[in-house]
Amino acid sequence: MLRQITTLLTVGIATLLVSACSGTMQSTRSSGNLREVVTPFQQSVVTVAVFDMDGDLSKIGSGFFIDDQGTLVTNYHVLDGAYKAAVKTADGEKYPISTVIAQNQLFDLMKVRVEIPPERSIPVIMAAKEPTIADRVV
């Protein structure tokens, strides 16, 4: 059951990212400005900092919010073996990761809860339509 949920989560995340990026890419194709593509996602993406038992930084990765309740998706390998972890938002604020909701080592994905106010947890923007064959995606 957990494997099916994780597989669905993985497929959903991949579709979400491709959809979100390709929808934005369509609107910036004429200008070719990567900054215009990336800007809408900056508030959704965070740096994930992992600390060992002594409180020393041991790994750094990234993740993105999928809702306004602090649900974040990152890579399994980033949080694997973590004693403590926190995220740093685009504006430099730091919030602790409190709970692992789901994990899948095979797909290298982990879904966690971040202790962050709802107004600070900005989810990835969904594209209006899914990409089609030969669409450019970032």
Secondary structure, DSSP 8 states (H G I E B T S, - for coil): -HHHHHHHHHHHHHHHHHHHHHHHHHHHTTT--HHHHHGGGTTTEEEEEEE-TTS-EEEEEEEEESSTTSEEEE-HHHHTT-SEEEEE-TTS-EEEEEEEEEEETTTTEEEEEE---GGG-------SS---TT----
